[in-house]
Amino acid sequence: EKAPAASDTPSVAEGEQIYKRYCILCHGSDGKLGVNGAKDITVSKLTLEEREMQIKKGKNAMTPFEGILSETQMKSAAMYSMTLK
């Protein structure tokens, strides 16, 4: 069974899958884990656009996902991160 193709429309559902694959190791399932200096996403004041940029460019020990994820996937991951409160 093939994985669903990445869509051109960002979605929280797609973002959750991306988060579980790439982000959970340091940020944890609830966004609060804090491994390798990862910030607590649940208290982040970053806007959606700022989160997208951080996912794209990385920060400190965080991997820059530019070239790994598509623009749509990065936006989806940022949208999902907004739901972690």
C-alpha positions, 0 to 999 in steps of 0.5 A, a space after each residue: 500500500 502506497 503512502 498518500 501523495 503530499 498534497 499542495 494544500 497544507 493541512 493540520 492532519 498532514 502536519 501531524 504526520 510530519 510532526 510524528 516523523 520529524 519533530 517528536 524525538 526532541 519536542 515530544 508528542 505533547 510539544 513539551 519534551 525539550 530534548 537537545 534544547 528544544 523549546 516547549 511548543 505549547 507556550 511558544 508565542 511564535 506566529 504561524 509565519 515565524 514557526 514556518 521560518 524556524 522549521 525551514 531554517 532551523 535554530 541552534 540544534 534544530 535541523 533546517 528542513 529546507 530541502 527535506 520537506 516541501 513548502 506545503 509540508 513545512 506549513 502543515 507542520 507549523 499549522 499542527 504545532 499551533 494546535 499544541 497548547 
